Amino acid sequence: MSKRDRHAEGAADFRPENIQILTLIFRNAVLIVLCILASGALMWFRLTTVVPTYSAQATLVLDDAVLRLDPFGARLRARTLSMLQLATEIEVMKSREFAARVAEEVVPDEISGTGQNVLSGRESTVDRILESYQIIWHPTTFALDILATDASPQLAADIANAVARNYVDYTLEIQRADVERTKMSILSRQSALQETLKDAEADLLEFTRTNNLDDLTETETLTNNLRRLQAQLALAEERGVPLQESAELKADLDATLAKLDARSAAEVEKTGFERRLESMRRQDDLLFDQLEALALQEALLTPVARQVSIAIPTTRPVSPSPNTEMVGALISGLTFGFLLALLRENLRGRLRWPQQITAFRAPVLGQLPPLSRKFVNRMAWTTRSGNLRRALHKIAPLHTAVRTNTRADNRTENGTGAMVLITSPGSREGRSTLSFALAAYAAAGGEDVLLVDLDPSPRDLISTLSRKRTANGFLDLLSNPLRIDAAAWHLPGHPHLSIVAPASGPVPVRFNNMSSVEASLSVLRRKYSLIVVDCPPVLSDDTTCRLGSVAQAVLLVARMKKTRFEDLSKAAQQLELNNASNVGIVVNDG
């Protein structure tokens, strides 16, 4: 075995699907190292050009309970803060008003003054301050982490501490405002109550004077007069006093009794006045007690939060981080280098120009223009129009070369046709399309052509055209070649082209007795002037190698930028070792 053949055999095994990662890395170590160095250079450029940012953190701890005024009594009690209230206060910390307070403390020069430009600068400063810090809330520990970032480490620390201080002051202001609001409400109620009490006392005094209730002896006098009149009236009735005198005594008695009833009613009404006054006085005392409780609460006011850690300026930036950038550069360099190495190995050794094929001992029979999908579709449609020869004019030079090459074979007697095998080193290189095009072109010229599909791929052109057909396999045809008319089917309008392709998809064929196969093929060659066999790839199936010894020509299809140079060399070598006749290479530019 020559040195070139040994190199081709070793390189053919080195395919992307069989590649080993360690082998790939070792063979492309320089490329991967260059990618890592390039990624490191980009990281260094980023570290030197990007403005770093620094971070500072201050921590607050919230009290889980604060003293609040009991609205149902003049006493203080502890009220636990709710999660909703805490969340609301954190939303306040992220508001523009709160950020404006922080900006006034941190950068007062930028937001001072008046005018349109100053207002615009103030808004931009507030936006910058608001974006520079974030609040991290830990509900289980009632802790608030204030994290501020800025290009200046001192400014970042000042912002974090200013947010903490302003939050403490804000909580005190909220409590003081609550106490002051409650105090003003109580004072307003107390003032209105005192006015009502004053009016009620004046009404009571006027009522007492009007009804002469301040004279305590009047009731006793009226009672004594009532008793005296009752005694006189009883004595007059015993003595038989005249009716006129008795009527006068009764009139005096009734008048005195009416005065006593009126005075009793007035005294009852006065008692009601006094009870209302007493209730007002008790309410006034309760409001006074509430004012004293508010004064005590105001004296005991404490912030809801306390700052437990103070933010200090740091000398180490958080973005960009050198360690993170270094790790990222290493990972990205390795990844990009590995992808480039994989792409290089995938493209390595592929055919790029037809002159590379001149190194093979097999001749180049033809070079086809790109057989695009549009060409294939047009060829499939023209099978029904009968104008195949015009559509397949690109195949004419190849057809001429094939017929010339097969006539030079000693085994081609007069009156017998030739069998041409079409194969390729790998898959998707255009052998099925070329097989159909060559057979259709010869049939359109008046030759009786048999097209046999042995390719196991169900997505090629022949399988697509025969998808709705039913036919026997090639082995059935070889066992009884006289049944060719029943086994083959014809394209509509093209009676000279017979196709053997099972509708369910071809199955790999195994040829054991080549003598019987050659005898069957001789019968078929007398009936058809050209037999085109679409064979599986040489490197994945031995069908072509077995039939190559009995065929008159073997066409090895090589596709530009798809077929590997080493695979083509190994395929030609295998055909040569199996005594294949008239091996020729067809270059597919597509």
SEKE-676145 format. One record per residue (C-alpha): x, y, z; residue in three letters. Coordinates in steps of 0.2 Angstrom, whole numbers, padded with zeros to 4 digits, always signed. Layout:
// SEKE-676145
XYZALA/...
***
This chain:
// SEKE-676145
+0000+0000+0000MET/+0007+0017-0005SER/+0010+0031+0007LYS/-0004+0041-0001ARG/-0016+0027+0001ASP/-0012+0024+0019ARG/-0014+0043+0022HIS/-0031+0042+0013ALA/-0037+0027+0023GLU/-0033+0035+0040GLY/-0040+0052+0035ALA/-0056+0044+0029ALA/-0060+0037+0046ASP/-0058+0055+0053PHE/-0075+0061+0050ARG/-0086+0073+0060PRO/-0097+0059+0066GLU/-0083+0048+0071ASN/-0071+0062+0078ILE/-0064+0061+0095GLN/-0063+0077+0105ILE/-0045+0074+0112LEU/-0039+0071+0094THR/-0048+0086+0088LEU/-0040+0097+0102ILE/-0023+0090+0099PHE/-0023+0092+0080ARG/-0030+0110+0082ASN/-0021+0116+0098ALA/-0013+0131+0089VAL/-0030+0137+0083LEU/-0038+0135+0100ILE/-0023+0144+0109VAL/-0025+0158+0096LEU/-0044+0159+0100CYS/-0040+0160+0119ILE/-0027+0173+0116LEU/-0039+0184+0106ALA/-0052+0182+0119SER/-0040+0187+0132GLY/-0035+0202+0122ALA/-0053+0208+0120LEU/-0055+0205+0139MET/-0040+0216+0142TRP/-0047+0230+0130PHE/-0063+0229+0140ARG/-0055+0231+0157LEU/-0045+0246+0151THR/-0058+0255+0141THR/-0074+0252+0151VAL/-0078+0263+0166VAL/-0078+0252+0182PRO/-0092+0253+0194THR/-0091+0251+0213TYR/-0103+0245+0226SER/-0107+0249+0244ALA/-0120+0242+0255GLN/-0128+0248+0271ALA/-0140+0237+0281THR/-0156+0242+0291LEU/-0165+0231+0304VAL/-0184+0235+0306LEU/-0192+0234+0323ASP/-0206+0221+0323ASP/-0217+0232+0335ALA/-0219+0250+0339VAL/-0229+0260+0352LEU/-0246+0266+0345ARG/-0260+0276+0353LEU/-0275+0265+0357ASP/-0290+0273+0349PRO/-0302+0265+0361PHE/-0294+0272+0377GLY/-0281+0284+0384ALA/-0267+0272+0384ARG/-0252+0265+0373LEU/-0250+0248+0367ARG/-0238+0239+0355ALA/-0244+0236+0338ARG/-0235+0224+0326THR/-0230+0230+0309LEU/-0238+0221+0295SER/-0229+0214+0279MET/-0241+0225+0268LEU/-0235+0241+0278GLN/-0217+0236+0276LEU/-0219+0233+0258ALA/-0228+0249+0256THR/-0214+0259+0265GLU/-0201+0250+0253ILE/-0211+0256+0238GLU/-0209+0273+0246VAL/-0190+0271+0247MET/-0190+0268+0228LYS/-0201+0284+0224SER/-0195+0299+0216ARG/-0199+0310+0231GLU/-0188+0299+0242PHE/-0174+0299+0229ALA/-0175+0318+0228ALA/-0172+0319+0247ARG/-0157+0308+0244VAL/-0150+0319+0230ALA/-0152+0335+0240GLU/-0141+0327+0253GLU/-0128+0319+0242VAL/-0126+0331+0227VAL/-0134+0347+0233PRO/-0125+0358+0220ASP/-0132+0349+0205GLU/-0151+0352+0210ILE/-0150+0369+0218SER/-0156+0385+0208GLY/-0170+0388+0197THR/-0174+0389+0179GLY/-0178+0377+0165GLN/-0160+0370+0163ASN/-0159+0368+0182VAL/-0175+0358+0183LEU/-0170+0347+0169SER/-0153+0344+0178GLY/-0162+0340+0194ARG/-0173+0327+0185GLU/-0158+0319+0178SER/-0149+0319+0194THR/-0165+0311+0203VAL/-0166+0298+0189ASP/-0147+0294+0191ARG/-0149+0292+0210ILE/-0165+0282+0209LEU/-0156+0270+0197GLU/-0140+0269+0207SER/-0147+0259+0222TYR/-0159+0245+0226GLN/-0167+0238+0241ILE/-0166+0220+0246ILE/-0179+0215+0259TRP/-0178+0199+0270HIS/-0195+0196+0277PRO/-0189+0183+0290THR/-0177+0194+0298THR/-0185+0211+0295PHE/-0168+0217+0287ALA/-0166+0229+0273LEU/-0150+0229+0262ASP/-0147+0245+0253ILE/-0135+0241+0238LEU/-0128+0257+0229ALA/-0117+0257+0214THR/-0108+0271+0205ASP/-0092+0275+0196ALA/-0086+0284+0211SER/-0084+0272+0227PRO/-0086+0287+0239GLN/-0102+0293+0230LEU/-0109+0275+0231ALA/-0106+0274+0250ALA/-0114+0291+0252ASP/-0129+0286+0242ILE/-0131+0270+0253ALA/-0129+0279+0269ASN/-0140+0294+0264ALA/-0154+0281+0259VAL/-0152+0273+0276ALA/-0153+0290+0286ARG/-0167+0297+0276ASN/-0177+0281+0279TYR/-0174+0282+0298VAL/-0179+0301+0297ASP/-0194+0297+0286TYR/-0201+0284+0299THR/-0199+0297+0313LEU/-0208+0310+0302GLU/-0222+0298+0298ILE/-0224+0294+0317GLN/-0223+0312+0322ARG/-0236+0317+0309ALA/-0247+0303+0315ASP/-0246+0309+0333VAL/-0248+0328+0328GLU/-0263+0323+0317ARG/-0271+0314+0332THR/-0267+0328+0343LYS/-0275+0341+0332MET/-0291+0330+0331SER/-0292+0328+0350ILE/-0289+0346+0352LEU/-0303+0350+0340SER/-0315+0338+0348ARG/-0310+0345+0365GLN/-0313+0363+0360SER/-0330+0359+0353ALA/-0334+0350+0368LEU/-0329+0364+0379GLN/-0340+0376+0369GLU/-0355+0364+0371THR/-0352+0363+0389LEU/-0351+0381+0392LYS/-0368+0384+0383ASP/-0376+0370+0393ALA/-0370+0378+0409GLU/-0377+0394+0404ALA/-0394+0386+0399ASP/-0394+0377+0416LEU/-0391+0393+0426LEU/-0405+0402+0416GLU/-0417+0388+0418PHE/-0413+0388+0437THR/-0416+0407+0438ARG/-0432+0406+0428THR/-0440+0392+0438ASN/-0433+0399+0455ASN/-0425+0383+0458LEU/-0410+0391+0468ASP/-0423+0395+0482ASP/-0423+0379+0492LEU/-0436+0385+0505THR/-0450+0388+0492GLU/-0453+0369+0491THR/-0455+0368+0509GLU/-0466+0383+0510THR/-0478+0376+0497LEU/-0478+0359+0506THR/-0483+0368+0522ASN/-0496+0378+0514ASN/-0503+0362+0506LEU/-0504+0354+0523ARG/-0512+0369+0531ARG/-0526+0370+0517LEU/-0529+0352+0518GLN/-0532+0353+0537ALA/-0543+0369+0535GLN/-0554+0360+0522LEU/-0556+0345+0533ALA/-0561+0356+0548LEU/-0573+0366+0537ALA/-0582+0351+0531GLU/-0584+0344+0549GLU/-0592+0361+0555ARG/-0603+0363+0540GLY/-0595+0379+0533VAL/-0604+0387+0519PRO/-0600+0381+0502LEU/-0592+0398+0496GLN/-0579+0397+0509GLU/-0576+0378+0506SER/-0574+0382+0487ALA/-0561+0395+0490GLU/-0551+0383+0501LEU/-0552+0370+0487LYS/-0546+0383+0474ALA/-0531+0388+0485ASP/-0527+0369+0488LEU/-0527+0366+0469ASP/-0516+0381+0465ALA/-0504+0376+0479THR/-0504+0358+0472LEU/-0501+0364+0454ALA/-0486+0375+0460LYS/-0478+0359+0468LEU/-0480+0349+0453ASP/-0473+0362+0442ALA/-0458+0364+0453ARG/-0455+0345+0454SER/-0455+0344+0435ALA/-0443+0358+0434ALA/-0432+0350+0447GLU/-0432+0334+0436VAL/-0427+0343+0420GLU/-0413+0352+0430LYS/-0407+0334+0435THR/-0406+0329+0417GLY/-0397+0345+0413PHE/-0384+0341+0427GLU/-0382+0323+0420ARG/-0378+0329+0403ARG/-0366+0342+0410LEU/-0357+0328+0420GLU/-0356+0317+0404SER/-0348+0331+0395MET/-0336+0334+0409ARG/-0331+0316+0409ARG/-0328+0317+0390GLN/-0317+0332+0392ASP/-0307+0323+0405ASP/-0305+0308+0393LEU/-0299+0319+0380LEU/-0287+0327+0392PHE/-0280+0310+0396ASP/-0278+0306+0378GLN/-0268+0322+0375LEU/-0257+0316+0390GLU/-0255+0299+0382ALA/-0250+0307+0365LEU/-0237+0318+0374ALA/-0230+0302+0382LEU/-0230+0294+0365GLN/-0221+0309+0357GLU/-0208+0308+0370ALA/-0205+0289+0367LEU/-0205+0290+0348LEU/-0191+0279+0341THR/-0187+0275+0322PRO/-0195+0260+0315VAL/-0178+0255+0308ALA/-0160+0256+0314ARG/-0144+0256+0304GLN/-0133+0241+0309VAL/-0120+0243+0296SER/-0113+0258+0288ILE/-0107+0258+0269ALA/-0089+0262+0266ILE/-0080+0266+0250PRO/-0072+0250+0242THR/-0057+0249+0231THR/-0062+0234+0221ARG/-0074+0237+0207PRO/-0089+0225+0205VAL/-0090+0228+0186SER/-0081+0223+0176PRO/-0074+0210+0187SER/-0056+0204+0182PRO/-0059+0187+0188ASN/-0076+0185+0180THR/-0069+0192+0164GLU/-0054+0181+0164MET/-0065+0165+0167VAL/-0077+0171+0153GLY/-0063+0175+0141ALA/-0056+0157+0144LEU/-0073+0149+0142ILE/-0077+0159+0126SER/-0060+0156+0119GLY/-0061+0137+0122LEU/-0079+0137+0115THR/-0075+0147+0099PHE/-0059+0138+0096GLY/-0067+0121+0098PHE/-0081+0126+0086LEU/-0068+0133+0073LEU/-0058+0117+0075ALA/-0074+0106+0072LEU/-0078+0117+0057LEU/-0060+0115+0051ARG/-0060+0096+0053GLU/-0077+0096+0044ASN/-0071+0106+0029LEU/-0054+0098+0029ARG/-0049+0089+0014GLY/-0065+0092+0004ARG/-0065+0094-0015LEU/-0063+0113-0019ARG/-0058+0112-0038TRP/-0059+0098-0051PRO/-0040+0099-0053GLN/-0039+0089-0037GLN/-0046+0074-0045ILE/-0032+0072-0058THR/-0022+0064-0044ALA/-0033+0048-0045PHE/-0029+0034-0057ARG/-0048+0034-0062ALA/-0052+0046-0077PRO/-0064+0060-0075VAL/-0079+0056-0087LEU/-0088+0073-0086GLY/-0091+0088-0076GLN/-0109+0092-0073LEU/-0116+0110-0069PRO/-0125+0112-0052PRO/-0140+0100-0052LEU/-0151+0112-0041SER/-0167+0108-0033ARG/-0176+0119-0047LYS/-0168+0108-0060PHE/-0174+0092-0051VAL/-0192+0099-0050ASN/-0192+0104-0068ARG/-0185+0087-0073MET/-0199+0078-0063ALA/-0213+0089-0071TRP/-0206+0086-0088THR/-0208+0068-0087THR/-0226+0070-0090ARG/-0224+0082-0105SER/-0213+0071-0115GLY/-0199+0085-0117ASN/-0186+0076-0107LEU/-0172+0078-0120ARG/-0173+0097-0120ARG/-0174+0098-0101ALA/-0159+0086-0099LEU/-0147+0094-0111HIS/-0134+0095-0097LYS/-0133+0076-0097ILE/-0128+0075-0116ALA/-0109+0076-0114PRO/-0109+0063-0100LEU/-0121+0051-0110HIS/-0108+0052-0124THR/-0094+0048-0113ALA/-0103+0034-0105VAL/-0107+0026-0121ARG/-0090+0028-0128THR/-0082+0020-0112ASN/-0094+0005-0112THR/-0091+0001-0130ARG/-0073-0001-0126ALA/-0077-0015-0114ASP/-0073-0032-0121ASN/-0088-0040-0113ARG/-0100-0029-0123THR/-0105-0040-0137GLU/-0115-0034-0152ASN/-0134-0033-0149GLY/-0132-0032-0130THR/-0134-0017-0119GLY/-0122-0010-0105ALA/-0125-0010-0087MET/-0119+0006-0078VAL/-0117+0008-0059LEU/-0119+0025-0052ILE/-0112+0027-0034THR/-0103+0040-0023SER/-0092+0039-0008PRO/-0105+0046+0004GLY/-0123+0052+0005SER/-0132+0067-0003ARG/-0119+0069-0017GLU/-0132+0068-0032GLY/-0131+0050-0038ARG/-0150+0047-0038SER/-0153+0063-0047THR/-0139+0059-0060LEU/-0145+0041-0062SER/-0163+0047-0066PHE/-0156+0060-0078ALA/-0145+0049-0087LEU/-0158+0035-0089ALA/-0172+0048-0094ALA/-0160+0056-0107TYR/-0156+0040-0115ALA/-0174+0034-0115ALA/-0179+0051-0123ALA/-0167+0047-0137GLY/-0176+0031-0141GLY/-0166+0019-0132GLU/-0174+0005-0121ASP/-0168+0009-0103VAL/-0170+0000-0087LEU/-0167+0011-0071LEU/-0165+0001-0055VAL/-0165+0009-0038ASP/-0154+0001-0025LEU/-0152+0016-0014ASP/-0160+0014+0003PRO/-0163+0032+0005SER/-0182+0036+0004PRO/-0179+0055+0000ARG/-0171+0054-0017ASP/-0179+0058-0034LEU/-0182+0041-0039ILE/-0191+0036-0023SER/-0201+0052-0024THR/-0207+0048-0041LEU/-0211+0030-0037SER/-0219+0034-0020ARG/-0237+0029-0027LYS/-0231+0014-0037ARG/-0230-0004-0033THR/-0216-0015-0040ALA/-0206-0030-0036ASN/-0188-0029-0030GLY/-0172-0031-0039PHE/-0169-0048-0032LEU/-0185-0054-0038ASP/-0181-0048-0055LEU/-0164-0057-0055LEU/-0172-0073-0050SER/-0184-0072-0065ASN/-0178-0059-0077PRO/-0192-0064-0090LEU/-0205-0056-0078ARG/-0197-0039-0081ILE/-0213-0032-0089ASP/-0223-0036-0073ALA/-0210-0030-0061ALA/-0206-0013-0069ALA/-0217+0002-0071TRP/-0216+0016-0084HIS/-0217+0035-0083LEU/-0233+0042-0091PRO/-0229+0046-0109GLY/-0212+0037-0109HIS/-0213+0019-0113PRO/-0194+0017-0116HIS/-0190+0020-0098LEU/-0193+0006-0086SER/-0191+0008-0068ILE/-0188-0005-0054VAL/-0191+0004-0037ALA/-0202-0003-0023PRO/-0214+0009-0017ALA/-0211+0005+0002SER/-0192+0009+0000GLY/-0178-0001-0006PRO/-0170-0014+0005VAL/-0151-0017+0005PRO/-0147-0031-0008VAL/-0135-0045-0004ARG/-0127-0054-0019PHE/-0120-0071-0015ASN/-0120-0081-0031ASN/-0112-0069-0044MET/-0112-0082-0058SER/-0132-0083-0058SER/-0132-0064-0056VAL/-0122-0062-0072GLU/-0133-0074-0081ALA/-0148-0065-0076SER/-0140-0048-0081LEU/-0136-0055-0098SER/-0154-0058-0101VAL/-0159-0041-0096LEU/-0145-0033-0107ARG/-0152-0042-0123ARG/-0169-0033-0119LYS/-0162-0016-0114TYR/-0148-0006-0122SER/-0144+0003-0106LEU/-0146-0003-0088ILE/-0143+0011-0075VAL/-0142+0005-0057VAL/-0143+0018-0043ASP/-0131+0010-0030CYS/-0129+0014-0011PRO/-0113+0024-0006PRO/-0097+0014-0008VAL/-0090+0017+0010LEU/-0106+0011+0018SER/-0112-0003+0008ASP/-0103-0017-0003ASP/-0117-0018-0016THR/-0107-0008-0029THR/-0091-0018-0025CYS/-0100-0034-0029ARG/-0109-0028-0045LEU/-0094-0019-0051GLY/-0085-0034-0058SER/-0100-0038-0069VAL/-0105-0021-0074ALA/-0098-0012-0090GLN/-0095+0005-0081ALA/-0095+0012-0064VAL/-0098+0031-0061LEU/-0091+0038-0045LEU/-0100+0054-0041VAL/-0090+0068-0032ALA/-0099+0084-0026ARG/-0089+0100-0025MET/-0087+0106-0007LYS/-0096+0091+0000LYS/-0086+0075-0005THR/-0070+0073+0005ARG/-0054+0070-0005PHE/-0049+0056+0007GLU/-0066+0047+0005ASP/-0065+0049-0014LEU/-0048+0041-0014SER/-0054+0027-0003LYS/-0069+0023-0013ALA/-0059+0022-0029ALA/-0047+0011-0020GLN/-0061-0001-0015GLN/-0068-0002-0032LEU/-0051-0006-0039GLU/-0048-0019-0026LEU/-0064-0028-0031ASN/-0060-0028-0050ASN/-0073-0015-0055ALA/-0073-0011-0073SER/-0071+0006-0081ASN/-0072+0016-0065VAL/-0074+0034-0070GLY/-0077+0050-0059ILE/-0091+0062-0062VAL/-0089+0079-0054VAL/-0105+0088-0048ASN/-0103+0106-0046ASP/-0119+0108-0036GLY/
***
